[in-house]
Amino acid sequence: MSAHADALLTQLRAVVGAGNVLTDPESIEGFLVDWTGRYRGEADAVVRPRTTEEVSRVVGECASIGARICVQGGNTGLVGGSVPPPRNDTGRPVIVLSTARMTDIDEVDAVGRCVGAQAGATVDAIDGKAAEAGLAFPVDLASRESATAGGVVSTNAGGIRMIRRGNTRSQVLGIEAVLADGRVLRRWTSLVKDNVGYDLPALLAGSEGTLAVITRVLFKLVVPPSTATVAVAAVEHVEDAIGLIAAASSRGLTVEAAELMTEAGIELVHEHGHRRPTATPGPFYVLLEVSGVGDIETTMAELLGDTGGLVDAVLEPAPARALWGARESHTETIARSSTTPVVKLDISVPIRALPETFAELAEVGAASDFPCRPILFGHVGDGNIHVNLLDVPEEHAETVTGRVFGVVAANGGSISAEHGIGRAKTAWTHLGRSDVDLDTMRAVKAAFDPQGLLNPGVILGTGARSADPPES
């Protein structure tokens, strides 16, 4: 450890306490590798502040000597953006700033339907707090018990309720964040109309920790539906799933969630102990959760009877945990089933292009010169597909990634639907952003973080890769 790093750690211990500056290799190991196991970095220490004031002082101390900071919440990200750089060739100290101790949640404003939460509060805990007031947190995702407020805002997470509620950015009323020089930015109001200047909370949402350290968020809350029904239908074609969603809306039902899975994915989770959602298998499975007035189950049963390409279907009153389990167990099952770290790609295409895209992505494995099993699933209602490529040798990971992104670009899609860019996708941002667009983002980064201290290498890739971007 350099003299600069040693002196910095002494200062940081004075700020957060010696027990919250971790340097032992065994203690910090879990902070240096991401959930997928594909991305690993190096750091001099992990620092765990408790308050915004402590974050401000930590960032100020780091800025005074040019130390780099990697901000980390639940570390459930899938693109390497939550771990430090893989190597430190700058001579600057590298600190992981963990929000694990920042878990406070304010009392719910039941009239204004909002609640404030520290960055380390989990999605599940925020929703639980909202439920005490008869409300719900509109952001929901499979990693709800570990994903944090700061993380979902930083990545502008979508999740399973996006079709009904919008992405995380849509749920943010206010934000508190520490800038790269240690100053505290606070834009905190429950007003639904406040149009004074730039929308800084919206800018920080999706910035992946590269512009500021989010410490607290003021979230919107919603009234949950009084009744809802969950249907899983095995269908012949992707078009059948899309048609069912449209039919539900046309009958006056509110689509709360719409998910698409393939027989390959359902068979995989079944092999790992989960029951199949329908008695008869089909090439595709659409999970639809709907709410509304009247006899929802009867309306859904009628819709299913009119659905083209229907193989089999089942209906249950929400929350229908067993039916949802078939979808939500995909991620962990896939991770356990691959002989190599899974190549996980989160993409979106126009809904009209979903059938062709699914077909082309399913052929990626067959077109490779090595074993590769694609498992596809995602949020069919908003065109989001989670592409999982199993058994890909590490030396071929970028090759198959390029093939997938080539399919996405050809179908007018985006290389990142809801997981962000992180370190994983920096080489391909040119597929969705022009040179002018990227230059503008670099200018924003330079204005907020002129020393380049916050999450170096994330999104824009400076210092993150030594190789030229691969051809796609």
C-alpha positions in Angstrom: 0.0 0.0 0.0 1.3 3.4 -0.9 2.0 6.2 1.6 -0.9 8.2 0.1 -3.3 5.3 0.6 -2.1 4.6 4.1 -2.6 8.3 5.1 -6.0 8.3 3.5 -7.1 5.3 5.4 -6.1 7.0 8.6 -8.3 9.9 7.8 -11.2 7.7 6.7 -11.0 5.7 10.0 -11.4 9.0 11.8 -14.6 9.7 9.8 -16.4 6.3 9.9 -14.6 4.4 12.7 -11.9 1.9 12.3 -14.3 -1.0 12.2 -15.9 0.4 9.0 -12.7 0.7 7.0 -12.0 -2.9 5.8 -8.7 -3.8 4.4 -8.3 -7.5 5.2 -8.3 -9.5 2.0 -10.9 -12.0 3.3 -13.2 -9.2 4.5 -13.2 -7.3 1.2 -13.3 -10.2 -1.2 -17.1 -10.1 -1.6 -17.0 -6.4 -2.5 -14.5 -7.0 -5.4 -16.4 -9.4 -7.5 -19.9 -8.9 -9.0 -22.9 -11.2 -8.7 -22.2 -13.0 -12.0 -18.6 -13.8 -11.1 -17.4 -12.4 -14.4 -16.1 -9.0 -13.2 -13.5 -8.6 -10.5 -11.5 -5.6 -9.4 -9.0 -4.3 -6.9 -9.3 -1.8 -4.0 -7.2 -0.6 -1.1 -10.2 -0.6 1.3 -13.9 -0.9 1.6 -15.4 2.1 3.5 -18.9 1.9 5.1 -20.3 5.3 6.0 -23.6 5.6 7.9 -24.9 9.1 7.0 -24.8 11.6 4.2 -22.4 13.7 6.3 -20.0 10.8 6.6 -20.2 10.2 2.8 -19.5 13.8 2.2 -16.4 13.7 4.4 -15.2 10.4 2.9 -15.5 11.8 -0.7 -13.9 15.0 0.3 -10.9 13.2 1.8 -10.6 11.1 -1.4 -10.9 14.1 -3.6 -8.1 15.9 -1.8 -5.5 13.3 -2.9 -7.2 12.1 -6.1 -8.3 8.7 -4.8 -10.9 6.9 -6.9 -14.2 5.8 -5.5 -16.4 2.8 -6.6 -19.9 3.2 -5.1 -21.6 -0.1 -4.2 -25.1 -1.0 -2.9 -26.4 -4.5 -2.9 -23.9 -5.6 -5.6 -26.7 -7.3 -7.6 -25.6 -5.6 -10.9 -24.9 -7.7 -13.9 -22.6 -5.5 -16.0 -19.6 -5.0 -13.7 -20.5 -1.5 -12.7 -20.6 -2.2 -9.0 -17.1 -3.4 -8.5 -13.8 -1.4 -8.8 -11.5 -1.4 -11.8 -9.8 -4.7 -12.5 -6.3 -3.2 -12.0 -4.9 0.0 -10.7 -2.1 1.3 -12.9 -2.5 5.0 -12.0 -0.9 4.9 -8.6 -4.1 6.4 -7.1 -5.7 4.7 -4.1 -9.0 3.0 -4.9 -11.8 2.9 -2.4 -15.1 0.9 -2.5 -17.7 3.1 -0.8 -20.4 0.7 0.4 -23.9 1.9 1.4 -24.6 -1.3 3.4 -25.1 0.6 6.7 -27.3 3.3 5.2 -30.6 1.6 5.6 -32.9 4.1 7.2 -36.5 4.6 5.8 -38.5 7.6 6.8 -42.2 7.5 7.8 -44.5 7.3 4.9 -46.3 10.4 3.7 -49.7 8.7 3.1 -51.3 11.9 1.8 -48.4 12.8 -0.6 -47.8 9.1 -1.3 -44.1 9.2 -1.0 -41.3 8.0 1.3 -37.6 8.9 1.8 -35.0 6.2 2.1 -31.3 6.0 2.5 -29.3 4.5 -0.4 -28.7 1.2 1.3 -32.4 0.4 2.0 -33.6 -2.6 0.0 -36.4 -2.6 -2.4 -38.2 -5.2 -0.3 -37.8 -3.1 2.9 -39.1 0.1 1.2 -42.1 -1.9 -0.1 -42.7 -3.3 3.3 -42.7 0.2 4.8 -45.1 1.4 2.2 -47.4 -1.5 2.9 -47.8 -0.4 6.5 -49.6 2.7 5.1 -51.7 0.7 2.6 -49.4 1.7 -0.3 -46.8 0.0 -2.5 -43.3 0.7 -3.9 -43.7 0.8 -7.7 -40.3 -0.7 -8.4 -40.2 -4.5 -8.2 -37.6 -7.0 -9.4 -36.5 -10.5 -8.6 -33.5 -9.3 -6.5 -35.8 -7.2 -4.3 -34.3 -8.5 -1.0 -30.8 -7.3 -1.9 -31.2 -4.6 -4.5 -31.0 -1.2 -2.9 -32.5 2.3 -3.4 -29.3 3.8 -4.5 -28.6 0.9 -6.9 -32.0 0.9 -8.6 -31.8 4.7 -9.1 -28.2 4.6 -10.3 -29.0 2.0 -12.9 -32.5 3.3 -13.6 -33.8 -0.2 -13.1 -37.0 -1.3 -14.8 -38.2 -4.6 -13.3 -41.5 -6.5 -13.6 -43.8 -3.6 -13.0 -42.4 -1.2 -15.6 -45.2 -1.8 -18.0 -47.6 -0.4 -15.4 -45.5 2.1 -13.5 -42.5 3.1 -15.6 -38.8 2.8 -14.8 -37.2 3.9 -11.5 -36.5 7.4 -12.8 -40.3 7.8 -13.0 -40.6 7.1 -9.3 -38.0 9.6 -8.1 -39.4 12.9 -6.6 -36.2 14.0 -4.9 -32.6 13.1 -4.3 -29.7 13.7 -2.0 -26.3 13.1 -3.3 -22.6 13.9 -2.6 -20.7 15.5 -5.5 -17.2 14.5 -6.5 -15.7 17.3 -4.4 -17.7 16.3 -1.2 -20.4 18.9 -1.5 -24.0 17.8 -0.8 -26.6 18.3 -3.5 -30.2 18.1 -2.1 -33.2 18.4 -4.3 -35.9 17.2 -2.0 -39.6 18.0 -2.5 -42.8 16.0 -2.7 -44.2 18.5 -5.2 -45.4 16.8 -8.4 -44.9 20.0 -10.2 -41.6 21.8 -9.7 -40.1 23.1 -12.9 -37.1 25.2 -11.8 -34.2 24.6 -14.1 -32.5 21.3 -15.0 -34.0 18.0 -13.6 -30.9 16.9 -11.7 -32.5 13.9 -10.0 -33.5 12.6 -13.4 -29.9 13.1 -14.6 -28.5 11.2 -11.7 -30.9 8.3 -12.3 -29.1 6.0 -14.7 -25.7 7.6 -14.2 -24.3 4.4 -12.5 -22.4 6.3 -9.8 -20.3 8.3 -12.3 -21.7 11.7 -11.5 -22.3 11.7 -7.7 -22.8 9.3 -4.8 -26.6 9.0 -4.1 -27.2 8.9 -0.4 -31.0 9.4 0.0 -34.0 9.2 -2.4 -37.6 10.5 -2.1 -39.7 7.9 -3.9 -43.3 8.0 -5.1 -45.6 5.4 -3.8 -48.8 4.0 -5.4 -52.1 2.4 -4.3 -51.9 -1.3 -5.0 -54.7 -3.0 -6.9 -57.4 -4.4 -4.7 -57.7 -7.5 -6.8 -55.5 -9.0 -9.5 -55.2 -12.3 -11.4 -52.1 -14.0 -12.7 -52.3 -16.2 -15.8 -49.6 -18.3 -17.4 -50.3 -19.4 -21.0 -48.2 -21.8 -23.0 -48.3 -20.5 -26.6 -46.9 -21.4 -30.0 -45.5 -18.1 -31.0 -44.1 -14.8 -29.6 -46.9 -13.1 -31.6 -49.5 -14.9 -29.5 -48.1 -13.5 -26.3 -48.1 -10.0 -27.7 -51.7 -10.4 -28.9 -52.8 -11.6 -25.5 -51.4 -8.5 -23.8 -53.2 -6.2 -26.4 -56.4 -8.1 -25.9 -56.3 -7.7 -22.1 -55.9 -4.0 -22.5 -58.6 -3.7 -25.0 -61.0 -5.4 -22.6 -60.4 -2.8 -20.0 -58.0 -4.8 -17.8 -54.9 -3.1 -16.4 -51.7 -5.0 -17.3 -49.6 -5.0 -14.1 -46.8 -7.2 -15.5 -46.1 -9.2 -18.7 -43.3 -11.7 -18.9 -42.2 -14.1 -21.6 -40.2 -17.3 -21.1 -39.2 -20.2 -23.4 -39.5 -23.9 -23.1 -35.7 -24.2 -22.6 -35.9 -21.9 -19.6 -39.0 -23.6 -18.1 -37.4 -27.0 -18.5 -34.2 -25.8 -16.8 -36.0 -24.5 -13.7 -38.1 -27.7 -13.7 -34.9 -29.7 -13.6 -33.9 -27.8 -10.5 -37.0 -28.6 -8.6 -39.6 -26.0 -9.7 -43.0 -27.3 -10.9 -44.0 -26.5 -14.5 -46.7 -23.7 -14.7 -48.8 -25.6 -17.2 -49.6 -29.2 -17.6 -48.9 -29.2 -21.3 -45.6 -27.6 -22.5 -45.3 -25.1 -25.3 -42.5 -23.3 -27.2 -43.2 -20.1 -25.2 -44.9 -19.1 -22.0 -46.4 -15.7 -21.3 -47.1 -14.7 -17.7 -49.7 -11.9 -17.4 -50.8 -10.2 -14.2 -53.9 -8.0 -14.6 -56.1 -6.0 -12.4 -59.4 -4.2 -12.9 -63.0 -4.2 -11.8 -65.6 -7.0 -12.1 -64.9 -10.7 -12.5 -61.3 -10.5 -13.7 -60.8 -14.3 -13.8 -63.8 -14.8 -16.0 -62.6 -12.0 -18.4 -59.2 -13.6 -18.5 -60.6 -17.1 -19.1 -62.6 -15.7 -22.1 -59.5 -13.9 -23.4 -57.4 -17.1 -23.2 -60.1 -19.0 -25.0 -59.8 -16.6 -27.9 -56.0 -16.5 -27.9 -54.5 -17.8 -31.1 -51.7 -20.4 -30.7 -52.8 -21.3 -27.1 -51.5 -24.7 -25.9 -52.4 -24.6 -22.3 -53.1 -22.1 -19.5 -53.6 -21.7 -15.8 -55.2 -18.9 -13.7 -54.6 -18.0 -10.1 -55.5 -15.0 -7.9 -52.5 -12.7 -7.2 -49.9 -12.9 -5.8 -49.7 -16.5 -7.2 -46.2 -17.0 -5.9 -45.8 -20.4 -7.5 -46.6 -19.1 -10.9 -44.3 -16.1 -10.5 -41.6 -18.5 -9.1 -41.2 -20.1 -12.5 -40.2 -16.7 -13.9 -38.2 -15.4 -10.9 -36.2 -18.6 -10.4 -34.7 -18.2 -13.9 -31.7 -16.1 -12.9 -30.3 -18.3 -10.1 -31.1 -21.5 -11.9 -29.2 -20.3 -15.0 -26.2 -19.3 -12.8 -26.1 -22.8 -11.3 -26.5 -24.5 -14.7 -23.6 -23.1 -16.6 -20.1 -24.5 -16.6 -18.7 -21.0 -17.1 -19.8 -17.5 -15.8 -23.0 -16.7 -17.7 -22.8 -14.1 -20.4 -25.8 -12.0 -19.4 -27.0 -9.4 -21.8 -30.0 -7.1 -21.2 -31.4 -5.7 -24.4 -34.6 -4.2 -25.8 -36.1 -4.0 -29.3 -39.3 -2.5 -30.6 -42.2 -4.8 -29.7 -43.0 -5.4 -33.3 -39.5 -6.9 -33.7 -39.7 -9.3 -30.8 -40.6 -12.4 -32.8 -37.7 -12.0 -35.3 -35.3 -11.1 -32.5 -36.2 -14.1 -30.3 -35.7 -16.4 -33.4 -32.3 -14.8 -34.3 -31.0 -14.8 -30.7 -32.0 -18.5 -30.3 -29.6 -19.3 -33.2 -26.6 -17.5 -31.6 -25.6 -20.8 -29.9 -26.0 -22.8 -33.0 -23.9 -20.3 -35.0 -21.0 -20.6 -32.6 -17.9 -22.8 -33.0 -18.2 -23.9 -29.4 -21.0 -25.2 -27.1 -23.3 -22.4 -26.1 -26.9 -22.6 -24.7 -29.0 -19.5 -25.0 -31.8 -19.0 -22.4 -34.1 -16.1 -23.2 -36.7 -14.5 -21.0 -37.9 -11.0 -20.2 -40.5 -8.2 -20.0 -42.4 -8.8 -23.2 -44.7 -5.8 -22.6 -41.8 -3.3 -23.0 -39.6 -5.2 -25.5 -37.0 -6.2 -23.0 -35.2 -9.5 -23.4 -32.7 -10.9 -20.9 -30.2 -13.0 -23.0 -28.3 -15.6 -21.1 -25.6 -17.5 -22.8 -24.5 -20.6 -20.9 -21.2 -22.6 -21.2 -19.4 -19.9 -23.2 -15.6 -20.2 -22.9 -14.3 -17.0 -21.4 -12.1 -16.3 -24.4 -15.2 -16.3 -26.6 -17.4 -14.1 -24.4 -16.8 -10.9 -26.3 -17.4 -12.7 -29.7 -20.8 -13.9 -28.7 -21.7 -10.6 -27.1 -20.8 -8.9 -30.4 -23.1 -11.3 -32.3 -26.0 -10.6 -29.9 -25.5 -6.9 -30.2 -25.4 -7.2 -33.9 -28.8 -8.8 -33.9 -30.1 -6.0 -31.6 -28.7 -3.2 -33.7 -30.2 -4.8 -36.9 -33.6 -4.8 -35.2 -33.5 -1.2 -34.1 -32.9 -2.0 -30.4 -30.8 -1.0 -27.4 -27.8 -2.8 -25.9 -29.0 -1.9 -22.5 -32.6 -2.0 -21.5 -32.4 -1.7 -17.7 -29.1 -3.0 -16.3 -26.9 -0.1 -17.4 -23.6 -0.1 -19.3 -21.2 -0.7 -16.4 -17.9 -2.0 -17.5 -19.3 -4.8 -19.6 -20.8 -2.8 -22.5 -18.5 0.2 -22.9 -17.0 -1.1 -26.1 -20.4 -1.2 -27.8 -22.0 2.2 -26.8 -21.4 3.4 -30.4 -24.2 1.1 -31.5 -26.8 3.2 -29.8 -25.2 6.6 -29.4 -23.7 9.0 -32.0 -20.3 10.7 -31.5 -22.1 13.9 -30.6 -24.2 12.1 -28.0 -21.2 10.5 -26.5 -19.2 13.7 -26.5 -22.1 15.4 -24.7 -22.1 12.7 -22.0 -18.4 13.1 -21.5 -18.9 16.8 -21.1 -21.5 16.1 -18.4 -19.1 13.7 -16.7 -16.3 16.3 -16.8 -18.5 19.0 -15.3 -19.6 16.8 -12.4 -16.4 14.9 -11.8 -13.4 16.8 -13.4 -10.8 14.5 -11.7 -12.5 11.3 -12.9 -12.8 9.9 -9.4 -16.3 8.4 -9.4 -16.7 4.8 -10.8 -13.8 5.2 -13.3 -14.3 3.2 -16.5 -18.1 2.8 -16.1 -20.4 3.8 -19.0 -17.8 5.8 -21.0 -15.0 3.3 -20.5 -12.0 5.6 -19.9 -9.3 3.3 -18.5 -11.7 0.4 -18.4 -10.4 -1.5 -21.4 -7.0 -1.7 -23.1 -8.3 -3.3 -26.3 -10.1 -1.7 -29.2 -13.8 -2.3 -29.4 -14.5 -5.5 -31.2 -16.3 -5.5 -34.5 -20.0 -6.3 -34.3 
